[in-house]
Amino acid sequence: MTTLGVLGGGQLARMMVLAGTPLGVRFRIVDPVADACAGQIAPLLVTGWDAFGELESFARGIDAATFDFENVPAETAEWLASRTRVAPNALSLRTAQDRVLEKTLFRECGLPTTEFTDVATRADLDATLARIGAPAILKTRREGYDGKGQFRIRTRDDADAAWQALGAQAAARGLILEGFVPFDYEASVVAVRASDGEFRAWPVTRNWHVDGILSASLAPAVRDGEIDIQAFAHARAIAERLDYVGVFALELFVKDGELLGNEMAPRVHNSGHWTIEGAVTSQFENHVRAVLGFPLGDTSACFPSCMLNWVGELPDRDKLLAIPGVHWHDYGKSPRPGRKVGHATVCAPEAATLAERLQQVGRALGRESQVAPVIEALRDESLSLRERVPR
């Protein structure tokens, strides 16, 4: 039986185990935290990313390794690759871990981005603001996620507050200033590439965030038939440049029908959770297939789906399960403000029924504000729902 090692033991690893077990795959998990939720369903080694003595025995007991956490050091991936198959590769991790390298890659591959500049000092910040203008966003180059490590500069008078908030991290993590994008909406394309170069993608997903954390995702959903074609082409170009193997997500801003690259996640992604029930093959199953060299599965959508993220604490499960088309996912985590503890995916045979079911969810849970923008998008006559992207 094949054994896949996963570095990172959060909900993404947990869902990878659930998807890969029916394929006959066993899993071993590594995480620095003893209560990592994937450890509830697979053997867990609690150790640091640089504890190479303990990782040596881990590497001997697996056939391949992958990640559910993009901030595992690239050096650890390189060390592991000398002992077993590792996907994605260290280059992909290193690039996605640094916002300057990431956006530079996007531009080299033909995907436009907002203006951006590396910021090392307060003088750099002032000079860059003078050139780019405000509004802008100051971010850490490394380790920021879910809105962390960011400060929105509305006017140049906010420069002092921005530097107070993030300036101390300039030496350790680096900083980047990005021009603010007045986007029409946020989207993502989740794609998978096999080691032989075969490439597939799920339909473009439209996303809504609250306080920097994904709140809802709708798929398949694009306003313009060309957008999914563009997104697919950009994702493929980036994957080929990196010789990427596995699933990844390309986060995008859509403005006047054009795409701007925002970030890349070198792993399975929150905005692809809908694929568990809403696609022929989920992102988690296809990631396992790609990393282990199995044939890739069909990425077509089965029907319109909306993923709702549960942040901080879980809502009432039984109220949701009484609504048709609702699929519940509990990550086995203790509640904590800002923590992703679960999600639900609502599916329906067509857009109108999905909107009705989302209304039911909103009323049942008192979460009308979470579902309202999705319902509005579903009712927008200009929103085109598509079942697949070109292969």
N, C-alpha and C positions, 0 to 999 in steps of 0.2 A: 504494500500500500504506500502511496506517495505521501510525504509529509511536507507541508509548507510552513515555514517560519515567518512570523509577522512581528516586526519591530513597531511597538505601539499597541496598547491593549485597550483602546477606547471602543466606542460604539461601532466605528467603521470596521475594526478587526472582528468584533462580535458578529456583525452582519456578514462579513466575509466567511466566517466559520459556518454560519447557518446556511449560506449559499453553496459552500464547497463540500460540505459533508455528504450530500446526496451524490456527489460525483465520485465518492470513495476516497476523498482526501482527508488526511489527518492534519492537525494544526498544533503548533507550539508557539506560544506568545512570549514576548519579552517586553517588560515595562518597568520603569523605576518605581512605580507606585503599587503597593500590595493589593489595593482594592480596585485595580483596573477591571472594568466590567467584562471584558472578554475572558478574564480568568474564571468567570462563573461557568463557562461552557467549554474551555480548552485548557490544557496544562499551561501554567504561567511561571516564567522565570523572572523573579524580581531582582533587577540589577541595573546598573548605570550603562549608558551608551559606550563608555570607554573602559568598561570592565572586561578586557579582552580575555582574561583567564577564564571567566565564567562563560563568555560568549563562544569560546573555543569548543566547549562541549556542546553548546547549542548548535553550532554550525555543523558538527559531526553528525547530529541526529536529524538533519533535515535534507531535503532534496533541492530546495530553492528557498529564497528569502524575499520578502517584500515589506512594505511599510503601510501603516495607517496614519502616520504622523510625519509631516514634511520637514520637521525640524530635527529629525535624527541627523547627527553630524555626517556630512559627506565623507569624512575620513573613516567613519565606522562602516559605511557602505563599501568603500574601497577595500578596507581590510577584509570584510566579509566576502567580497567578490573574489578574493584570492583563495577562498576555501569552498565556495558553493556558488551556484547561479543566483544572481541578484537582479531584480527588476522592480521598479525602474533603476537605471544606472546612476552612479554617483554624479555624473555631469548634470543629469536632470534635476537631482536634488539640489546640487550647488546653485544651479541657475535659478530655480524657483524659490530658493531661500533668500535671495538678494534682489530687491525690487529694481535696482539699477541694472543688474545683469539681465533680469527678466524682461524689462521693457526694451532694453537694447536688442535682445533676441527677437522680440516681437517686430521691431522695426526692420531688422535684417531679413526677416521672413515675409515682409510686405504687409504686416498688420499695423496700421497707424495707432499712435497713442497720443495722449495729451502731452504737453511740454513737461519735461522733468529734468532735474539737476541734482547731483550729489551735493550735500550740504555738510561741511565739516566744522564750520565755525559760525559764530553769530554774524560776522562780517559777510560770510557766504550767504546767509539767509537774507540779509538786507539787500545784497546785490542781486540775488535771484528774484526776490520779490519785486525789485525795481524793473527787472526784465520781463518776468512772467506776468506780474500784476496779481491783484486779488479779485475775487476769492481764490484761495489755493489751499492745499492740504499738506502739512508737514507730517511725515511718517518716519518711523524707524525703517532702515533698509532691511533688517532681519527680525524675525521672530514675532512680528505683529500679526494678529488674526482676530476675526470677529469684532473689528472696530478698535481693538487695543493698539496702543502705540501710535495713535493718530491725533492730530490737532487741526481743526479747521480754522483757517485764517480768513475771516470775512473781510477785513480791511487791513491795510499795512500797520494800523495802530495795534493790531493783535500780535505783532511780532514778539514783543516782550513776553507776553503770556505764553506764546508757543514755545519760545526758547526755555522759559522756566519749566514748562511741562516736559519737554523732551531733550533739551540741550545736554543734560547730564549723560544721556545715552549715546551721544555722538561718537565717543571714542570706542565704546564696546560694540555697538550695533550699527553704527552709521546712520545717517539721516538722508532723506530724499524729499525735495519739495516738488509737488505735482500741481499743475494747473487744474482748477476745478472744471469738471465737465458738466454742462447743463443738459444732461441726457434726457431723452424721451422715456426710456425705460432701461432696466438692467436685464441682461440675458446671460445664458451660459450654454456652451455646447460640451457635453460629456462624450468622450470618444475613447476608443480602445485600439491599440496597435499590437500585433503579434510579432514575434521575433523574426518571422519571414517577411515582414513588411505589410501583411494584410492589415487593412485599416477600415474601421467601421465607426459610425457615430449614431447616437440617439437623437431624436428630434430636438431642435433648439427649445430651451426652457426659459420661460419668463419668470423673473424673481423679484420679490419684495423684501426689503430689510427694515428692521426696527432697531435703532441704537447699534447699528453695525452688525447685527446678527440676522441671518436669514430667517424670515418669518413664514413665507409661503412661496411655493414654486408651482407653476402651471405648465403642463406639457400635454401634447405638442402645441406650441403657441408661438407664432411669428406674425408680425403685421405685414410683412412683405415676403412673397415667395422667394425673392433673391437672398434674403437674409440667411436662411438656413444653408443655402448653397455657399455663400461667402464664408459663413462660420465653419462649415465643414472643410473648405479649402484651406483656411488659415490654420485650423487645428492640425490638418494633415501635414502642412508645410513645417510647422513647429515640431511635430512628433518625428518627422523624418530627419530634421536637422539634429535633433538630440539622440537619434537612434533609440527612441523611447519604446519601452515594452510595458504593457499594462494599460489600465484605465487612468485618464486624467481629465481635468475640467479646465476649460478656458472661459474665464469670466469676462464679459463684454459690456460696453455701453453702446446703446443704439441711439443715434442722433440723426434725424432727417434721413432715415434709411441707410445710413453708413455705420460701420462698426469701428469701435475703438477698443484696443486691448486694455484690460484692467489688470488682471492677475491670472496666474496659472497655478493650479493645485496638482502636484505630481502624485495623485492618489485618487481613490474613489471619493466622491464629493456629495455634500449635503443636498445640492440641487439635483442630484441623480437618484435620490431615494425613491422617487415615484416609480422608477423602473422595476422595483421588486414586484409590484402587482400590475403595473401599467404597461410593461413591455414584454416582448416574447422572451428575452433573456435579460436579466438584471445586470446592472453595472458590477455588482459583487461577483456574480457567477462568471461574467466575462473577464474580470480581472484575474480570478483564479485560473481560468482557462489560458489566458495569455501568458501569465508568469510561468505556468507549468508546461507550456507548449501544446496544450490541447487545441482542437479546432475552435474558432470563435463562434458564438451563437448569434442569432438574428437580433438586431437592435431595433426592429420596428415597434412602434407603439401599438398597443391593442385597442386603446380607447382613450379619451381625454381623462387626465388625472390631475389632482392637486395635492401636493404634500404640504401639510401644516406642521410647523416645528413647535415642540413643547419646550419652553425655556424656563428654568427656575424650578418648576414643579409640574407634575402631571395633572391634567384636568380629570373630570369624572369619566372613567373608562366606559361604564355601563350605559351612560347616556349616549355615548357615541356609537357603541356597538348596536344600539337599537335602530340606527339609521342605515338604510341600505347603501351598499357600496363603500363602507368605511372599513379600513384595515388599520389595526392598532399595533404600535411598536413601543414597548417599554424597554429602555436600555439597561435597567437594573442599577441605576445610579441613585444615590441619595440626593434629595433636593438641595439646591443652592442657587442664589441669585446669579443670573447670567449663564448658568450651566445648561447645556442641551441634555435633556433627560429622556426624550422620546419624540415620536412623531406619529402622525396619522396620515394615510393617503386615502383620498376620496376619489372613487372612480365612477364613471357613468358611461352609458353607450353613446351619448352625444352632449354637446355643450350646454344645451338648455337644461337637461336633467342634472348635469353637474352643478350648475348654478343653483338649482332648487335644493340639492343636497347640501351644498355649502351654506345656504341660508338656514337650513335645519341645524347644521352644526353650530353656526354662530348663535342662534337662539338658545340651543340646548346648553351651551357652555358660557353664555354671556360674552362671547368673543366676536361680536359683530364687526368690530373694527379690524380684526385680523382677516376675516374673509371678504370684507367689503371691496377692496381693490381687485381681488380676483374675480368676484362676481361682475364688477364693472367691466373688466377686460373681456369676460366671456360674452357680455351683452353688447360689446362694441362691434358694430357692423363691419368695421375695417379689420377686425382680428380674424385671421385665417387659421383654421385648425387643420393641421396636416398629419397624416399618419406615418410618414417616413421621410428621411432625407435621402438624397441620391447615394448610391453605393460607389 
